[in-house]
């Protein structure tokens, strides 16, 4: 008899805890020939802005040992195309859909989320790692005030469950987590990418045209795990863990650290079936350990 892998995050039921991470899965259209997308727990769609964006100039992807750098720059078709062009099919197929929203100003976030509030997206994920143009380009999420301001602005215009995606490029991620919790976030997702760089020694130029980019992949997993554990022990809202998850064992570790669900991103580039393998591995773990629910392992790590 198959196990019930379902989990509930901020009141939203996911059939299993494995969610495709934003920015790595597009709007799912590139994977429909491989397997039904509703086999996943959910899909966090490509980071979407109020207006369409072309993203950064190439080269904008660079491989690194045990990971990759990207400076794609939020290339996306804009919120209206997401709502009319992609969301209907995704929901028709029975997927749990998380809309990931980015913006340069508070009004950008506000207008995009206002348009989503009347749709049937299941949850909104705020990407607060975008440049805040009012503060000289620093990311919204690197200060408590900035992170809190975005959360407060969006909370006022939507009743949708609100997930805030935290950047690891801060001195104390727990402080940021508490700030957005205080302004009404229903749950948190972490970590977004770490800031990194590679140089072409022949040209003496950075490999990425943007000079720096977001570092992701297996190499960041221990950092992500540590931050999830710290945040989960500091807040009263649900946490979704991500960052370098490749195997079922990684997912189990992340849940033991306190995550109710997990997101997978870079692993999908090397193996698009990796989320399904993780789901199978979770079911096997439940059988071997006589678990009735995966939530039985959430936050069960016992520090020395």
PyMOL commands that set and color helices and strands:
alter all, ss='L'
color gray80, all
select helices_A, chain A and resi 37-39+79-92+106-116+133-135+140-142+144-155+173-182+218-232+248-256+266-270+274-288+294-296
alter helices_A, ss='H'
color red, helices_A
select strands_A, chain A and resi 7-9+12-14+18-20+42-44+61-64+67-70+97-101+123-127+161-165+187-190+194-196+199-200+205-206+213-216+238-242+261-264
alter strands_A, ss='S'
color yellow, strands_A
deselect
rebuild
show_as cartoon
